[in-house]
Amino acid sequence: MPTSPWIVLAAAGVEAVVGYPDALHRRFQHPVVWIGALIGHLERMLNQASFGEPLRRLLGVVTLLAIVAVSAGAGLLITRFGGPWAVVAVGWLGLAQRNLWDHVQVVAKPLAAGDLDAARAAVGMIVGRDVARLDESDIATAAIESLAESFCDGVVAPLFWFVVGGLPGLFVYKAVNTADSMIGHREPRWRSFGWASARFDDLLNLIPARLAGVLVAIAGLGGWRVMLRDAGKHASPNAGWPEAAMAGALGVRLGGAAWYDGTLSKRQVLGEGRAPEPTDLARAQRVYLVACAILWLMLAAGGFVWLR
């Protein structure tokens, strides 16, 4: 059931202003933590090493259906009994515009000041790669990649499914995205069990990722050619779109070799030109802000159409 873009815009406005304050975090766990706890419980119960791979894949499908049902049901109940203001009050918790900015800003400040130890520690909170080896350019690269990819996962996709499916749509997206991050891995333990969650997450991000890439290219006044040429080089079918667009908009190279858990991953290069510098992270942040503003204008425009 679609939701008025005005309601979605109101939720986005609340999240942009307050984020998820520490005082609130100390008193209440974020709903994503609840979803993660449910996924973790189901994984420990159903993903047994003694089960064969076909059974583990089937039980992974059951797990996916369970978290989708719980998430959609919670969204329906809040919408049915809480009304529009409850949807706004709860919906902003599923968005991450402000939180994404804050996390990247914690990297940008020490990086600009030349404090590489603090910058490495900060970037280690938002990326999965080994940070001890990272130099100034590597830190900027990691932060820019995280900002571009998370623009889809934390901003565009949640807003898209909020509009298309209301609070149930938003909750389902967040649940599936959390499941993908927890069990959608290729390591032997999760390869079969997390297959359904990973594939469904890819499906849910199919349109938002491309929209995110377009918004980055518009906001950055360029990057179209690089996006269309290099998006498919990324290991993810979706993350390459905003990342390649950001690389093209900034005129830098993203991707390339990176260390994960002591193993060198030879990733494809996105974009062309020089490696990123600390000043490029600030440029990427400006592109991000403009892209968010364009997205808000799209919601407002949709709201006027909705009223007609």
C-alpha positions in Angstrom: 0.0 0.0 0.0 1.7 3.2 -1.2 2.2 6.0 1.3 1.8 9.7 0.6 5.2 11.2 -0.3 4.4 14.0 2.2 4.4 11.5 5.1 7.7 10.0 3.8 9.2 13.5 3.4 8.1 14.4 7.0 9.9 11.3 8.3 13.0 12.1 6.2 13.0 15.6 7.7 12.8 14.3 11.2 15.7 11.9 10.6 17.8 14.6 8.9 17.4 16.9 11.9 17.8 14.5 14.8 19.4 11.3 13.4 19.4 8.7 16.2 20.5 10.7 19.3 22.8 9.0 21.8 20.3 9.7 24.6 17.6 7.8 22.7 20.1 5.0 21.9 21.0 4.6 25.6 17.3 4.1 26.5 16.0 2.2 23.5 17.7 -0.2 21.1 17.3 0.7 17.5 14.7 -1.5 15.7 17.4 -2.9 13.4 18.9 -4.5 16.5 15.6 -6.3 17.2 15.6 -7.5 13.6 19.2 -8.6 13.9 18.4 -10.5 17.1 15.6 -12.4 15.4 17.8 -13.2 12.4 20.6 -14.4 14.7 18.3 -16.6 16.7 16.9 -18.2 13.5 20.3 -18.7 12.1 21.6 -20.4 15.2 18.6 -22.7 15.4 18.2 -23.6 11.7 21.7 -23.3 10.1 23.2 -26.5 11.5 26.4 -27.8 10.0 25.0 -31.4 10.1 22.2 -30.4 7.7 22.9 -30.9 4.0 23.2 -28.0 1.7 19.8 -28.3 0.0 18.1 -28.4 3.5 20.1 -25.4 4.6 19.1 -23.4 1.6 15.4 -24.3 2.2 15.7 -23.3 5.8 17.2 -20.1 4.7 14.1 -19.4 2.6 12.0 -20.2 5.6 14.1 -17.7 7.6 13.6 -15.0 5.0 9.8 -15.6 4.9 9.7 -15.4 8.7 11.5 -12.0 8.9 9.5 -10.6 6.0 6.2 -11.7 7.7 7.2 -10.3 11.1 8.4 -7.0 9.6 5.4 -6.5 7.3 3.0 -7.4 10.1 4.5 -4.9 12.5 4.3 -2.2 9.8 0.7 -3.0 9.1 -0.3 -2.9 12.8 1.4 0.5 13.4 -0.2 1.9 10.2 -3.6 0.5 11.0 -3.8 1.6 14.7 -1.4 4.5 14.9 -2.3 6.6 11.9 -0.1 9.0 9.8 1.7 10.6 12.8 2.7 7.2 14.1 4.0 6.3 10.6 6.2 9.4 10.6 7.3 8.8 14.2 8.4 5.3 13.5 9.4 5.6 9.8 12.2 8.0 10.5 14.0 5.2 12.4 14.4 3.3 9.1 16.2 6.1 7.4 19.9 7.0 7.7 20.6 10.3 5.9 21.9 12.1 9.1 23.6 9.0 10.5 25.5 8.3 7.3 26.7 11.9 7.2 27.8 11.8 10.8 29.7 8.5 10.4 31.6 9.9 7.3 32.2 13.2 9.0 33.9 11.4 11.8 36.4 10.1 9.2 36.7 13.4 7.3 37.7 15.6 10.2 40.8 13.7 11.4 41.7 12.9 7.8 41.7 16.6 6.9 43.8 17.3 10.0 46.4 14.7 9.1 45.6 12.4 12.0 45.7 9.1 10.2 45.4 6.9 13.3 42.1 8.5 14.2 40.9 8.4 10.6 41.8 4.7 10.3 39.9 4.0 13.5 36.9 6.0 12.3 36.8 4.4 8.8 37.1 1.0 10.4 33.6 1.6 11.8 32.0 1.9 8.4 33.9 -0.5 6.2 34.9 -4.1 6.5 38.4 -3.9 5.1 41.7 -4.1 7.1 42.5 -0.5 8.1 46.0 -0.8 9.6 47.5 -0.7 6.1 45.5 2.3 4.8 47.3 5.4 3.9 45.8 8.9 3.4 44.4 8.1 -0.1 43.2 4.6 0.9 41.2 6.1 3.8 39.6 8.7 1.5 38.8 5.9 -1.0 37.2 3.7 1.6 35.0 6.5 3.0 33.9 7.7 -0.4 32.9 4.2 -1.5 31.0 3.7 1.8 29.2 7.0 1.4 28.2 6.2 -2.2 27.1 2.7 -1.6 25.2 3.6 1.7 23.5 6.4 -0.1 21.5 3.6 -1.8 21.2 1.3 1.2 20.5 3.9 3.8 18.7 6.7 2.0 17.4 6.0 -1.5 16.2 2.4 -1.1 14.4 2.9 2.3 12.7 6.0 0.9 11.7 4.2 -2.3 10.1 1.3 -0.5 8.6 3.6 2.1 6.7 5.3 -0.7 5.9 2.2 -2.7 4.9 -0.1 0.3 4.3 2.2 3.2 5.7 1.3 6.6 5.4 -2.4 5.8 7.6 -1.9 2.7 10.2 0.1 4.7 10.3 -2.5 7.5 10.6 -5.4 5.0 13.5 -3.6 3.2 15.4 -2.9 6.4 14.9 -6.5 7.6 16.1 -8.0 4.3 19.0 -5.6 4.1 20.0 -6.6 7.7 19.7 -10.3 6.9 21.9 -9.8 3.9 24.6 -8.1 6.0 24.4 -10.9 8.6 24.0 -14.1 6.6 24.2 -13.2 3.0 27.9 -14.2 2.7 29.7 -16.6 0.4 31.7 -18.4 3.2 30.8 -22.0 3.7 28.7 -21.4 6.8 26.3 -19.0 5.1 26.6 -19.8 1.4 23.4 -21.9 1.2 21.5 -20.6 4.3 21.9 -17.0 3.3 21.4 -17.4 -0.4 17.7 -16.4 -0.4 18.3 -13.3 1.7 21.2 -12.1 -0.5 19.3 -12.6 -3.7 16.1 -10.9 -2.3 18.2 -8.0 -1.1 19.7 -7.7 -4.7 16.2 -7.6 -6.0 14.9 -4.9 -3.6 17.9 -2.7 -4.5 17.7 -3.2 -8.2 15.7 0.1 -8.9 17.0 2.1 -5.9 20.7 1.5 -6.8 20.2 2.8 -10.3 18.2 5.8 -9.1 21.0 6.5 -6.6 23.5 6.5 -9.4 21.4 8.9 -11.4 21.0 11.2 -8.4 24.8 11.2 -7.7 25.5 12.0 -11.4 23.0 14.8 -11.4 24.3 16.2 -8.1 27.9 15.9 -9.2 27.3 17.4 -12.6 28.9 14.4 -14.3 29.7 10.8 -14.0 27.2 9.4 -16.5 29.7 7.8 -18.8 31.7 6.2 -16.0 28.6 5.0 -14.3 27.2 3.3 -17.5 30.7 1.9 -18.3 31.9 0.7 -14.9 28.8 -0.1 -12.8 28.9 -3.7 -14.0 32.5 -4.2 -12.9 31.5 -4.2 -9.2 31.1 -7.5 -7.4 27.7 -6.4 -6.4 25.0 -6.1 -9.0 23.8 -2.9 -7.4 26.6 -1.1 -5.4 28.5 -0.3 -8.6 25.9 2.2 -9.8 26.3 4.9 -7.1 30.0 4.1 -6.6 30.8 4.4 -10.3 28.7 7.5 -10.6 30.6 9.1 -7.6 34.0 8.1 -9.2 33.0 9.8 -12.4 31.5 12.9 -10.7 34.7 13.4 -8.7 37.1 12.4 -11.5 38.9 9.8 -9.4 39.5 6.1 -9.2 37.5 3.9 -6.7 37.7 0.2 -6.1 41.0 -1.5 -6.7 43.0 -3.8 -4.5 42.0 -3.9 -0.8 42.8 -6.2 2.2 40.0 -8.1 4.0 40.8 -10.3 6.9 44.4 -10.6 5.9 43.6 -11.5 2.3 44.2 -9.2 -0.7 41.1 -8.7 -2.8 41.8 -7.6 -6.4 38.7 -5.6 -7.0 37.9 -4.0 -10.3 38.7 -0.2 -10.7 35.8 2.1 -11.1 36.5 5.4 -12.8 39.7 6.9 -14.2 42.3 9.5 -13.3 44.1 9.9 -10.0 43.5 8.2 -6.6 41.3 10.1 -4.1 42.8 12.7 -1.8 41.3 13.9 1.5 39.8 16.9 -0.2 37.9 14.6 -2.5 36.0 13.2 0.6 34.7 16.7 1.3 33.7 17.0 -2.4 31.9 13.6 -2.1 30.0 14.9 0.9 28.8 17.9 -1.0 27.6 15.7 -3.8 25.8 13.6 -1.2 24.0 16.6 0.3 22.9 17.8 -3.1 21.7 14.3 -4.1 19.6 14.1 -0.9 18.2 17.6 -1.6 17.1 16.4 -5.1 15.5 13.4 -3.6 13.5 15.6 -1.2 12.4 17.7 -4.2 11.2 14.5 -5.9 9.2 13.6 -2.9 7.7 17.0 -2.7 6.8 16.9 -6.4 5.2 13.5 -5.8 3.3 14.9 -2.9 1.7 17.5 -5.1 0.8 14.9 -7.7 -0.6 12.7 -4.9 -3.0 15.5 -3.9 -4.5 15.9 -7.3 
